[in-house]
Amino acid sequence: MTRSITRWATVGLAVAAAGGLFSLTAPAASAHGGCGNQGKVVINDGTGSEPPSTVWGHSHTTGEHYVHHVRRNSDGTKTRHWYEDNDTKLLPDRDKPDTPYRTDKCALSVTP
């Protein structure tokens, strides 16, 4: 009987998680790139990382995504190149090189 209850509880948790009842990720209001205007964030502010600097992007518990560079396109748009900070704030002295995250083609009016 106990095995059956455990099995049904496990199935119930799996269904709830698949349905989005549990959320272990960042809140929905947190942006993950895209063409929305971004705010200023500080990168490389974990221990053992390069000197901190302020850039356009957004923060997460474990680090930041930031606009590494912007290219103007011939069609009147721009491409924003996003990077991950990778300073791993939750683990001291675990800084790793920043890595490309995504690119987005945006209107010229988007900041930055």
Backbone as a chain_set.jsonl record, in Angstrom:
{"seq": "MTRSITRWATVGLAVAAAGGLFSLTAPAASAHGGCGNQGKVVINDGTGSEPPSTVWGHSHTTGEHYVHHVRRNSDGTKTRHWYEDNDTKLLPDRDKPDTPYRTDKCALSVTP", "coords": {"N": [[0.814, -1.194, 0.0], [1.914, 1.264, 0.816], [3.877, 1.627, -1.127], [2.27, 2.041, -3.392], [0.983, 4.467, -2.74], [3.213, 6.157, -2.633], [4.031, 5.968, -5.285], [1.806, 7.17, -6.625], [1.947, 9.732, -5.528], [4.369, 10.596, -6.549], [3.764, 10.604, -9.296], [1.76, 12.547, -9.26], [3.223, 14.846, -8.473], [4.915, 15.073, -10.683], [3.077, 15.625, -12.722], [2.033, 18.056, -11.769], [4.331, 19.653, -11.843], [4.872, 19.616, -14.583], [2.662, 20.969, -15.446], [3.17, 23.487, -14.619], [2.739, 24.314, -12.01], [4.66, 24.367, -10.073], [7.438, 26.438, -9.653], [10.723, 26.853, -10.161], [12.386, 28.585, -11.294], [13.471, 31.866, -12.446], [11.308, 34.706, -11.793], [8.418, 35.379, -13.876], [8.453, 37.998, -14.744], [11.045, 38.634, -15.21], [13.306, 39.397, -17.711], [14.761, 37.662, -20.523], [16.544, 38.405, -22.449], [15.949, 39.446, -25.779], [14.083, 42.122, -27.407], [13.229, 44.092, -25.707], [13.603, 47.166, -23.875], [16.413, 47.486, -21.775], [17.792, 47.571, -18.413], [20.408, 49.026, -16.375], [23.032, 46.972, -15.21], [25.377, 45.466, -12.943], [28.23, 43.749, -13.814], [30.569, 41.054, -13.287], [30.879, 41.117, -10.506], [31.19, 39.201, -8.608], [33.151, 37.257, -6.251], [36.582, 36.795, -7.033], [36.443, 37.451, -9.698], [36.817, 39.456, -12.751], [37.441, 43.068, -12.688], [34.538, 44.896, -11.585], [31.927, 46.154, -13.768], [29.525, 48.45, -15.188], [26.776, 47.74, -17.204], [24.358, 47.363, -19.959], [21.584, 45.285, -19.37], [20.21, 42.468, -17.597], [19.558, 41.006, -14.339], [20.097, 37.877, -12.599], [19.804, 35.407, -10.002], [22.156, 33.893, -10.047], [23.872, 35.295, -11.679], [24.38, 37.528, -14.5], [22.777, 38.498, -17.594], [23.918, 40.22, -20.367], [24.143, 42.958, -22.726], [26.541, 42.557, -24.94], [27.64, 43.608, -27.312], [26.51, 45.761, -29.998], [25.317, 45.749, -33.279], [24.763, 47.659, -36.17], [22.436, 47.134, -38.734], [22.113, 46.862, -42.31], [19.483, 47.0, -43.119], [18.131, 48.827, -41.567], [17.779, 48.041, -38.957], [19.007, 46.758, -35.803], [21.377, 44.468, -34.367], [21.523, 42.892, -31.352], [23.951, 41.495, -29.317], [23.973, 39.18, -26.907], [25.51, 38.217, -23.815], [26.509, 35.871, -21.236], [27.297, 36.507, -17.882], [28.616, 34.741, -16.053], [29.885, 34.77, -13.496], [29.219, 33.33, -11.306], [27.921, 33.806, -8.63], [26.96, 32.363, -6.472], [28.874, 30.533, -5.726], [31.918, 31.067, -4.346], [34.878, 32.424, -5.894], [34.605, 31.222, -8.441], [34.651, 32.237, -11.002], [34.157, 32.271, -14.487], [35.027, 32.48, -17.996], [33.088, 34.865, -19.809], [30.285, 33.979, -21.829], [28.756, 33.644, -25.107], [25.241, 34.257, -25.336], [22.743, 34.765, -26.731], [21.373, 36.202, -29.778], [19.593, 39.061, -30.905], [17.502, 40.604, -33.257], [16.628, 43.884, -33.579], [14.622, 46.943, -33.441], [15.978, 50.169, -34.327], [15.412, 52.018, -32.348], [15.455, 50.773, -29.885], [16.883, 50.522, -26.654], [19.964, 49.402, -25.362]], "CA": [[0.0, 0.0, 0.0], [2.792, 2.432, 0.885], [4.511, 1.767, -2.439], [1.253, 2.598, -4.282], [0.818, 5.883, -2.375], [4.437, 6.828, -3.071], [3.993, 6.035, -6.747], [0.815, 8.176, -7.018], [2.469, 11.039, -5.125], [5.398, 10.932, -7.533], [3.064, 10.937, -10.535], [1.092, 13.836, -9.032], [4.242, 15.901, -8.511], [5.373, 15.211, -12.066], [2.014, 16.307, -13.471], [1.986, 19.447, -11.303], [5.51, 20.345, -12.364], [4.689, 19.782, -16.023], [1.601, 21.956, -15.635], [3.651, 24.802, -14.225], [2.331, 24.695, -10.667], [5.882, 24.637, -9.339], [8.368, 27.244, -10.437], [12.022, 26.984, -9.512], [13.174, 29.491, -12.108], [13.263, 33.293, -12.186], [9.93, 35.126, -12.009], [8.057, 35.64, -15.265], [8.743, 39.39, -15.084], [12.456, 38.75, -15.542], [13.56, 39.235, -19.145], [15.861, 36.755, -20.859], [17.04, 38.865, -23.731], [14.877, 40.021, -26.567], [14.224, 43.51, -27.846], [12.755, 45.059, -24.718], [14.651, 48.025, -23.33], [17.024, 46.896, -20.593], [18.329, 48.472, -17.414], [21.839, 48.895, -16.098], [23.417, 45.965, -14.23], [26.814, 45.358, -12.679], [28.759, 42.407, -14.079], [31.87, 40.727, -12.686], [30.915, 41.572, -9.123], [31.414, 38.059, -7.722], [34.542, 37.153, -5.807], [37.484, 36.109, -7.943], [36.194, 37.805, -11.092], [37.449, 40.677, -13.239], [36.873, 44.257, -12.036], [33.147, 45.126, -11.941], [31.566, 47.236, -14.682], [28.092, 48.639, -15.361], [26.414, 47.526, -18.608], [22.938, 47.151, -20.195], [21.196, 43.886, -19.28], [19.33, 42.126, -16.486], [20.188, 40.15, -13.33], [19.531, 36.65, -12.07], [20.456, 35.043, -8.746], [23.492, 33.342, -10.28], [24.681, 36.135, -12.562], [23.669, 38.462, -15.353], [22.853, 38.5, -19.053], [24.15, 41.619, -20.731], [24.376, 43.242, -24.137], [27.99, 42.635, -25.122], [27.848, 44.6, -28.368], [25.379, 46.015, -30.885], [25.701, 46.025, -34.678], [23.715, 48.254, -36.992], [22.233, 46.37, -39.96], [21.816, 47.665, -43.499], [18.031, 47.104, -43.311], [17.559, 49.779, -40.621], [17.615, 47.422, -37.642], [20.285, 46.462, -35.156], [21.476, 43.16, -33.745], [22.139, 42.927, -30.02], [24.637, 40.245, -28.978], [23.9, 38.967, -25.468], [26.466, 37.311, -23.186], [26.297, 35.501, -19.843], [28.402, 36.967, -17.038], [29.307, 33.536, -15.547], [30.726, 34.954, -12.311], [28.729, 32.335, -10.359], [27.901, 34.447, -7.313], [26.621, 31.429, -5.402], [30.081, 29.804, -5.353], [33.036, 32.004, -4.399], [36.065, 32.138, -6.716], [34.237, 30.325, -9.531], [34.455, 33.022, -12.218], [34.518, 31.632, -15.751], [34.912, 33.456, -19.078], [31.737, 35.139, -20.284], [29.977, 33.205, -23.028], [27.609, 34.141, -25.879], [23.958, 33.743, -24.865], [21.794, 34.803, -27.837], [21.345, 37.441, -30.524], [18.251, 39.514, -31.232], [17.405, 41.673, -34.243], [15.719, 44.843, -32.965], [14.485, 48.267, -34.037], [17.05, 51.091, -33.901], [14.968, 52.798, -31.188], [15.621, 49.993, -28.661], [18.057, 50.874, -25.867], [20.955, 50.151, -26.149]], "C": [[0.858, 1.257, 0.0], [3.462, 2.684, -0.459], [3.536, 2.41, -3.429], [1.046, 4.082, -4.002], [2.024, 6.682, -2.841], [4.439, 7.004, -4.58], [3.015, 7.114, -7.216], [1.277, 9.582, -6.645], [3.516, 11.513, -6.121], [4.768, 11.344, -8.854], [2.394, 12.299, -10.396], [2.057, 14.998, -9.08], [4.741, 16.142, -9.926], [4.345, 15.954, -12.901], [1.932, 17.773, -13.064], [3.158, 20.244, -11.844], [5.375, 20.598, -13.854], [3.635, 20.838, -16.314], [1.995, 23.338, -15.181], [3.218, 25.235, -12.84], [3.527, 24.993, -9.78], [6.805, 25.443, -10.23], [9.652, 27.415, -9.649], [12.917, 27.934, -10.279], [12.873, 30.929, -11.716], [11.807, 33.655, -12.428], [9.674, 35.48, -13.463], [8.391, 37.065, -15.684], [10.198, 39.588, -15.487], [12.677, 38.462, -17.026], [14.728, 38.297, -19.368], [16.488, 37.155, -22.186], [15.91, 39.515, -24.478], [15.13, 41.479, -26.869], [13.661, 44.519, -26.874], [13.917, 45.915, -24.232], [15.128, 47.448, -22.007], [17.473, 47.984, -19.626], [19.821, 48.27, -17.264], [22.05, 47.834, -15.012], [24.93, 45.989, -14.064], [27.226, 43.92, -12.951], [30.126, 42.278, -13.432], [31.976, 41.239, -11.255], [30.981, 40.42, -8.122], [32.871, 37.994, -7.311], [35.36, 36.39, -6.835], [37.291, 36.469, -9.401], [36.959, 39.063, -11.484], [36.868, 41.878, -12.491], [35.433, 44.484, -12.497], [32.981, 46.248, -12.964], [30.053, 47.271, -14.838], [27.762, 48.585, -16.844], [24.887, 47.415, -18.721], [22.634, 45.66, -20.118], [20.177, 43.654, -18.192], [20.019, 41.094, -15.6], [19.381, 38.909, -13.037], [20.278, 36.35, -10.779], [21.905, 34.614, -8.974], [24.371, 34.198, -11.176], [23.808, 37.021, -13.422], [23.77, 38.072, -16.82], [23.028, 39.957, -19.434], [24.399, 41.746, -22.222], [25.869, 43.494, -24.302], [28.352, 43.654, -26.198], [26.622, 44.652, -29.272], [25.924, 46.32, -32.271], [24.508, 46.627, -35.407], [23.646, 47.504, -38.314], [21.847, 47.296, -41.107], [20.312, 47.834, -43.73], [17.35, 48.041, -42.309], [17.238, 49.196, -39.259], [18.987, 47.305, -36.989], [20.22, 45.082, -34.537], [22.196, 43.324, -32.412], [22.701, 41.537, -29.731], [24.706, 40.152, -27.454], [24.971, 37.979, -25.011], [26.011, 36.989, -21.77], [27.53, 35.893, -19.049], [29.222, 35.818, -16.483], [30.227, 33.798, -14.359], [30.264, 34.097, -11.141], [28.774, 32.855, -8.928], [27.622, 33.488, -6.169], [27.821, 30.618, -4.928], [31.271, 30.747, -5.456], [34.191, 31.488, -5.262], [35.778, 31.151, -7.833], [34.011, 31.087, -10.842], [34.951, 32.246, -13.43], [34.395, 32.675, -16.847], [33.451, 33.629, -19.494], [31.514, 34.431, -21.61], [28.793, 33.818, -23.774], [26.32, 33.474, -25.402], [22.937, 33.676, -25.996], [21.99, 36.098, -28.609], [19.889, 37.768, -30.846], [18.332, 40.657, -32.217], [16.307, 42.615, -33.776], [15.635, 46.139, -33.776], [15.628, 49.168, -33.539], [16.688, 51.855, -32.646], [15.159, 52.068, -29.855], [16.929, 50.387, -27.988], [18.677, 49.616, -25.298], [20.876, 49.753, -27.608]], "O": [[0.57, 2.208, -0.727], [3.598, 3.832, -0.88], [3.949, 3.249, -4.229], [0.943, 4.875, -4.938], [1.869, 7.773, -3.389], [4.805, 8.063, -5.091], [3.347, 7.895, -8.108], [1.016, 10.529, -7.387], [3.548, 12.686, -6.493], [5.19, 12.325, -9.466], [2.454, 13.117, -11.314], [1.748, 16.034, -9.669], [4.965, 17.285, -10.323], [4.701, 16.818, -13.702], [1.779, 18.643, -13.921], [2.992, 21.391, -12.258], [5.724, 21.675, -14.337], [3.715, 21.529, -17.33], [1.221, 24.28, -15.345], [3.317, 26.418, -12.515], [3.425, 25.781, -8.841], [6.936, 25.162, -11.421], [9.665, 28.049, -8.594], [14.094, 28.076, -9.947], [12.119, 31.184, -10.777], [11.13, 32.975, -13.199], [10.595, 35.838, -14.197], [8.593, 37.319, -16.871], [10.54, 40.625, -16.056], [12.282, 37.41, -17.53], [15.589, 38.152, -18.5], [16.915, 36.294, -22.956], [15.003, 40.079, -23.867], [16.215, 42.009, -26.633], [13.618, 45.708, -27.19], [15.06, 45.462, -24.18], [14.321, 46.971, -21.209], [17.528, 49.162, -19.977], [20.42, 47.44, -17.948], [21.328, 47.807, -14.016], [25.661, 46.469, -14.931], [26.65, 42.984, -12.396], [30.757, 43.273, -13.076], [33.024, 41.732, -10.837], [30.842, 40.637, -6.919], [33.73, 38.605, -7.948], [34.868, 35.437, -7.44], [37.912, 35.855, -10.269], [37.658, 39.661, -10.666], [35.905, 41.726, -11.738], [35.129, 44.288, -13.673], [33.789, 47.175, -13.02], [29.376, 46.26, -14.649], [28.376, 49.283, -17.651], [24.194, 47.376, -17.705], [23.337, 44.853, -20.726], [19.371, 44.533, -17.89], [20.936, 40.397, -16.035], [18.161, 38.879, -13.198], [21.293, 36.987, -10.495], [22.782, 34.941, -8.174], [25.527, 33.843, -11.408], [22.637, 37.242, -13.114], [24.718, 37.408, -17.238], [22.359, 40.832, -18.885], [24.803, 40.795, -22.892], [26.391, 44.517, -23.859], [29.261, 44.465, -26.016], [25.813, 43.725, -29.31], [26.89, 47.069, -32.41], [23.38, 46.153, -35.271], [24.674, 47.263, -38.948], [21.316, 48.385, -40.887], [19.908, 48.73, -44.47], [16.123, 48.049, -42.211], [16.497, 49.802, -38.486], [19.999, 47.707, -37.564], [19.141, 44.584, -34.218], [23.319, 43.824, -32.348], [22.007, 40.532, -29.885], [25.397, 40.932, -26.798], [25.299, 37.029, -25.722], [25.23, 37.73, -21.174], [28.661, 35.651, -19.471], [30.448, 35.922, -16.447], [31.247, 33.125, -14.217], [30.878, 34.142, -10.075], [29.575, 32.392, -8.115], [27.996, 33.754, -5.027], [27.787, 30.066, -3.829], [31.603, 31.188, -6.556], [34.442, 30.285, -5.345], [36.629, 30.319, -8.146], [33.259, 30.626, -11.7], [36.024, 31.643, -13.403], [33.711, 33.679, -16.648], [32.681, 32.668, -19.526], [32.434, 34.298, -22.417], [27.925, 34.438, -23.16], [26.303, 32.28, -25.101], [22.323, 32.629, -26.201], [22.696, 36.995, -28.147], [19.063, 36.875, -31.034], [19.13, 41.578, -32.044], [15.166, 42.189, -33.594], [16.448, 46.397, -34.663], [16.173, 48.947, -32.458], [17.585, 52.305, -31.933], [15.036, 52.687, -28.798], [17.952, 50.563, -28.648], [17.931, 48.792, -24.769], [21.629, 50.272, -28.431]]}, "num_chains": 1, "name": "protein.A"}
